[in-house]
Amino acid sequence: MKVVAYDPYITEENAELLGIKLLPLDDLFGLADFITVHLPMTKESKHILGERAFSLMKEGVRIINCARGGVLDERALYEAMKSGKVAGAALDVFEKEPNTDSPLFELSNFIATPHLGASTSEAQLCVACDVAEEIVAALKGEFVKNTVNIPSLSPQALAVVKPYLYLAEKMGRFTAQVISGRVNQIEITYCGDLAKQEVSPITNSILKGFLDTILQEMVNYINASFLAKNRGIQVIQKKMERNGDYANLLTVRAVSNKDEISVAGTIFGGVDARIVSIDGYHVDAVPEGHMLYIPHVDKPRIIGPVGSLIGEHDINISGMQVGRKVVGGKAVMLLNVDAFVPEKTMNEINKIDGVLGVKNVSI
């Protein structure tokens, strides 16, 4: 068969990768010999297969609905089958269930099954595999995509959101380790395509990373928001359509009784997570492993002494980022190091003229 489809949420490029040609809905009705429905029941999809749709279809079309009963007008289907417009139909779902009295049952070219799509051998195997994969993900502390207390995401939305779950948790961990005092507010801003998605999984990832760092109890994607609320942390979500520099930008701003810090990050190439800003200072850092966060005065003889002290303890620096706003003003230094920097070295770095502080970060 040549497969065509109507789907307003998938791109033509992705459809082509699946060997499917996308068509406007009316064009599909006029072309298809077999029409099978895969829709949730919403105000927009109710009776999408009704009188008008049947009038556009080819003579002898066959209809299959194993999705939701309300997407098909059963009275209109009956009339279309009686007239011969629809040559045959098979329904696993009905608008009213259990359905024991329908005029459709009188027709010899009609097949009915009692809403058992999930009970077939193939469906049971798929469900078993999905459950096993989700359990493994949960035990490994990873995001579980089908959770009772977290909004479910469509495959298209998950493709946009999923890369940011990793970045979000790392940003949460980073923020918790560089801010001082008791945090009472976490503000999360989503810019770009992210702002069009269901972002609560990303928010939960940020909170999980943040609270994992400061709590002894187990924190996961389910209880993170509950634990934040119990600690008196106000969580605010904001959405902005665009940001001038990045297609997507995730910003975490934490406020405590002593301090305030803002950390922004994005994903490059769909997989490359980066922290791109700290308190407005531009950086380009990989949020991974051991890091040193060093705010300082922008002047000579800062970077060299810091590197020398770390090297004296045989610790390799794998990455260095320095950001400043004006020459001679305040700046930030972010180092990726191959091992945890000892407290003695931290104290020595803190004594360097111009260094305003130093913090070990493990993410």
Protein Blocks (a to p, Z undefined) as FASTA:
>chain_A
ZZddddfkbcfklmmmnopacddfklmmmmpmbdcddddddfklgoklcfklmmmpcehi
acddfkbfklpcfklmmmmmmnomanbdcdfbdfbdcdfbdfklmpmkbccdehillmpm
klmmmmmmmmmmmmmmmmnopacfbdfklccddfklmmmmmmmmmmmmmmmmmmmmmpgc
jdfbdcdddehjllmpcfklmmmmmmmmmmmmmpmbdcdfklmmmmmmmnopacdddddf
bdfkbmbdcddddddfkbccddddddeehlaccdfbeehiacddddehjaddddddddeh
klmmmmmmmmmnopacfbdcdddfbghiacddddddfbdcdfklmmmmmmpghiabdcdd
dZZ
